[in-house]
């Protein structure tokens, strides 16, 4: 990762969603082994917790998912065709499908997503060189999804996470590009925790605490936490020997 990368959320996003918060957890110098039995046990516990709280017939109107459906409609994506990642994950769990164990870092994101019913996305920072922004697409950007080498273009006005002209995530919290995929070799990672629904500061702190504590326990490294909001729309992601700085 370059030593001075700015991470920001555009004013257009906050203009439409003024209470939106993206909590970020950055971990430098981590290890990413296969999940241990203890971490797999937490994943299974999180699945059971979802089954106890949510019914599949209630998903469309469920207060944790409804704001994302409305956001997708706003930028022209039908939620029935492009499901927010958290809803898609919950649907798999409610159908009785045990989620696969991918790696420690990926499974930590999944556990936190299921515990709090918010989108949690992990991006490897090892090869990131340019500034990152959550913004509206022009339509000229390039997206290469995981599992494909065929480039796509986002729709104009679609909410994307982008490194320059390279799309890291399409449709806000829908699908990730191969460029920042978290792999067993990943040493630097950022978790995005997206809170679009009403949530108290204590709730949001609990979400990032889960990621922070689990990464520290199972992957090690140096961990930094911050939040992007309407009042704090940008931070500087510095190298391992420097802290996150406000901009």
C-alpha positions as CSV (number, residue, x, y, z in Angstrom):
1,X,0.0,0.0,0.0
2,X,1.2,3.5,-0.8
3,X,2.1,5.5,2.2
4,X,-0.4,8.3,1.7
5,X,-3.8,7.2,0.4
6,X,-6.9,9.3,0.9
7,X,-10.2,7.4,1.5
8,X,-13.3,9.5,1.1
9,X,-17.1,9.4,0.7
10,X,-18.5,11.8,-1.8
11,X,-20.9,14.6,-0.9
12,X,-23.5,13.2,-3.3
13,X,-23.8,10.1,-1.2
14,X,-24.2,12.1,2.0
15,X,-26.6,14.5,0.4
16,X,-29.0,11.6,-0.3
17,X,-28.2,9.6,2.9
18,X,-27.1,12.1,5.5
19,X,-27.0,9.7,8.4
20,X,-24.9,7.1,6.6
21,X,-21.8,5.9,8.3
22,X,-18.9,3.8,7.0
23,X,-16.9,2.5,9.9
24,X,-13.4,1.3,8.8
25,X,-11.0,-1.1,10.4
26,X,-7.5,-1.2,9.0
27,X,-5.1,-4.0,9.9
28,X,-1.4,-3.9,8.9
29,X,0.9,-6.9,9.1
30,X,-1.7,-9.6,9.5
31,X,-1.6,-13.3,8.9
32,X,-4.6,-14.9,7.1
33,X,-4.6,-18.6,7.8
34,X,-7.4,-21.0,7.4
35,X,-10.0,-20.5,10.1
36,X,-9.4,-22.3,13.3
37,X,-12.1,-24.5,15.0
38,X,-12.8,-21.6,17.4
39,X,-13.5,-19.2,14.6
40,X,-15.6,-21.7,12.7
41,X,-17.6,-22.2,15.8
42,X,-18.3,-18.4,16.0
43,X,-19.4,-18.6,12.4
44,X,-21.9,-21.4,13.1
45,X,-23.1,-19.5,16.2
46,X,-23.7,-16.4,14.0
47,X,-25.7,-18.5,11.5
48,X,-27.9,-19.9,14.3
49,X,-28.4,-16.3,15.7
50,X,-29.7,-15.2,12.3
51,X,-32.1,-18.2,12.1
52,X,-33.5,-17.3,15.5
53,X,-34.1,-13.6,14.6
54,X,-35.1,-13.4,11.0
55,X,-37.7,-15.2,8.8
56,X,-37.1,-15.4,5.1
57,X,-40.6,-14.2,4.3
58,X,-39.9,-11.0,6.2
59,X,-36.6,-10.0,4.5
60,X,-38.0,-7.4,2.0
61,X,-39.5,-5.4,4.9
62,X,-37.0,-6.2,7.6
63,X,-35.7,-2.9,9.0
64,X,-32.0,-3.8,8.6
65,X,-32.4,-4.5,4.9
66,X,-35.2,-2.1,3.8
67,X,-32.9,0.9,3.7
68,X,-30.5,-0.9,1.3
69,X,-33.3,-1.9,-1.0
70,X,-34.4,1.7,-1.1
71,X,-30.8,2.9,-1.8
72,X,-30.5,0.4,-4.6
73,X,-33.7,1.6,-6.2
74,X,-32.4,5.2,-5.9
75,X,-29.4,4.5,-8.2
76,X,-31.4,2.2,-10.5
77,X,-30.7,-1.3,-9.3
78,X,-33.6,-3.6,-8.7
79,X,-33.1,-5.2,-5.3
80,X,-34.8,-8.5,-6.5
81,X,-32.0,-8.7,-9.2
82,X,-29.1,-7.3,-7.3
83,X,-29.4,-8.1,-3.6
84,X,-27.3,-6.1,-1.1
85,X,-24.6,-8.4,0.2
86,X,-25.9,-8.7,3.7
87,X,-29.4,-9.8,2.5
88,X,-27.9,-12.3,0.0
89,X,-25.8,-13.8,2.8
90,X,-28.8,-14.0,5.2
91,X,-30.9,-15.7,2.5
92,X,-28.3,-18.4,2.2
93,X,-28.2,-18.9,5.9
94,X,-32.0,-19.0,6.2
95,X,-32.2,-21.7,3.4
96,X,-30.1,-23.9,5.8
97,X,-26.9,-23.7,3.8
98,X,-23.8,-23.7,6.1
99,X,-21.5,-21.0,4.8
100,X,-18.1,-22.2,3.6
101,X,-15.0,-21.3,5.6
102,X,-12.8,-19.2,3.3
103,X,-10.0,-17.8,5.5
104,X,-9.7,-16.2,8.9
105,X,-10.1,-12.6,7.6
106,X,-13.0,-13.3,5.3
107,X,-14.8,-15.4,8.0
108,X,-14.3,-12.6,10.5
109,X,-16.1,-10.2,8.1
110,X,-18.9,-12.8,7.7
111,X,-19.3,-13.3,11.4
112,X,-19.6,-9.6,12.0
113,X,-22.1,-9.2,9.1
114,X,-24.4,-11.9,10.5
115,X,-24.1,-10.7,14.1
116,X,-25.1,-7.2,13.3
117,X,-27.0,-7.6,10.0
118,X,-24.9,-4.9,8.2
119,X,-22.7,-5.2,5.1
120,X,-19.1,-5.9,6.0
121,X,-16.6,-6.0,3.2
122,X,-12.9,-6.7,3.4
123,X,-10.4,-5.4,0.9
124,X,-6.7,-6.2,0.6
125,X,-4.6,-3.1,0.5
126,X,-1.3,-4.6,-0.5
127,X,-1.6,-3.5,-4.2
128,X,-3.6,-0.3,-3.7
129,X,-1.7,2.7,-5.0
130,X,-4.3,5.4,-5.6
131,X,-6.9,7.3,-3.6
132,X,-10.1,5.4,-2.8
133,X,-13.6,6.9,-2.9
134,X,-17.1,5.8,-2.4
135,X,-18.8,7.9,-5.1
136,X,-21.2,7.9,-8.0
137,X,-20.0,6.3,-11.2
138,X,-19.4,8.1,-14.4
139,X,-19.8,4.9,-16.3
140,X,-16.3,4.9,-17.7
141,X,-14.7,3.0,-14.8
142,X,-13.5,-0.6,-15.1
143,X,-14.8,-3.4,-12.9
144,X,-13.4,-7.0,-13.1
145,X,-15.5,-9.2,-10.8
146,X,-14.1,-12.1,-8.8
147,X,-14.2,-15.2,-10.9
148,X,-14.0,-13.4,-14.3
149,X,-11.4,-11.7,-16.4
150,X,-14.1,-9.8,-18.5
151,X,-14.2,-6.1,-17.7
152,X,-17.5,-4.4,-17.0
153,X,-18.6,-0.8,-16.7
154,X,-20.8,0.4,-13.9
155,X,-23.9,2.3,-14.8
156,X,-23.7,6.1,-14.6
157,X,-24.9,7.2,-11.2
158,X,-24.4,3.9,-9.5
159,X,-22.7,4.0,-6.1
160,X,-19.2,2.4,-6.4
161,X,-16.1,2.1,-4.3
162,X,-13.2,3.0,-6.7
163,X,-9.5,3.3,-6.7
164,X,-9.1,5.9,-9.3
165,X,-10.9,4.5,-12.4
166,X,-10.8,0.9,-11.1
167,X,-14.0,-0.2,-9.4
168,X,-13.4,-2.2,-6.2
169,X,-17.1,-2.7,-5.4
170,X,-20.1,-2.3,-7.6
171,X,-23.6,-1.2,-6.4
172,X,-22.3,0.1,-3.0
173,X,-22.4,-3.2,-1.2
174,X,-23.1,-5.8,-3.9
175,X,-20.0,-7.4,-5.5
176,X,-16.2,-7.0,-5.1
177,X,-13.5,-6.9,-7.8
178,X,-10.7,-9.3,-8.0
179,X,-8.1,-6.5,-7.5
180,X,-8.5,-6.2,-3.7
181,X,-9.6,-9.8,-3.0
182,X,-8.5,-11.0,0.4
183,X,-6.2,-14.0,-0.1
184,X,-4.0,-16.2,2.2
185,X,-1.1,-13.9,1.2
186,X,-2.9,-10.7,2.3
187,X,-0.8,-8.7,4.8
188,X,-2.8,-5.4,4.9
189,X,-6.6,-5.2,4.9
190,X,-9.4,-2.7,5.4
191,X,-12.9,-3.7,6.5
192,X,-15.8,-1.5,5.6
193,X,-18.8,-1.7,7.9
194,X,-21.8,0.1,6.3
195,X,-24.5,1.5,8.5
196,X,-27.5,2.9,6.6
197,X,-30.2,2.2,9.1
198,X,-30.7,4.0,12.4
199,X,-28.1,2.8,14.9
200,X,-26.7,4.2,18.1
201,X,-23.0,5.0,18.6
202,X,-22.7,2.1,20.9
203,X,-24.1,-0.2,18.3
204,X,-21.7,1.0,15.7
205,X,-18.8,0.8,18.1
206,X,-19.8,-2.8,18.8
207,X,-19.6,-3.7,15.1
208,X,-16.1,-2.4,14.7
209,X,-15.1,-3.9,18.0
210,X,-16.1,-7.3,16.8
211,X,-13.8,-7.0,13.7
212,X,-11.0,-5.4,15.7
213,X,-11.0,-8.0,18.5
214,X,-11.3,-11.0,16.2
215,X,-8.6,-9.8,13.8
216,X,-6.3,-9.2,16.8
217,X,-7.0,-12.7,18.2
218,X,-6.8,-14.8,15.1
219,X,-4.7,-12.7,12.6
220,X,-2.5,-10.4,14.7
221,X,-1.2,-7.1,13.2
222,X,-1.6,-3.5,14.1
223,X,-5.2,-2.3,13.9
224,X,-6.6,1.2,13.4
225,X,-10.2,2.3,13.5
226,X,-12.0,5.3,12.1
227,X,-15.4,6.3,10.6
228,X,-16.5,8.2,7.5
229,X,-19.6,10.3,7.9
230,X,-21.1,13.5,6.7
231,X,-19.1,15.5,9.2
232,X,-15.9,13.5,8.6
233,X,-16.0,12.5,4.9
234,X,-12.3,11.6,4.4
235,X,-9.3,10.0,6.2
236,X,-5.7,9.4,5.2
237,X,-4.7,5.7,5.2
238,X,-1.1,5.7,6.0
239,X,1.5,2.9,6.1
240,X,1.9,0.5,9.0
241,X,4.2,2.8,11.0
242,X,1.7,5.7,10.8
243,X,-1.8,6.2,12.2
244,X,-5.0,7.0,10.3
245,X,-5.2,10.8,9.9
246,X,-8.1,13.0,9.4
247,X,-8.1,15.2,6.2
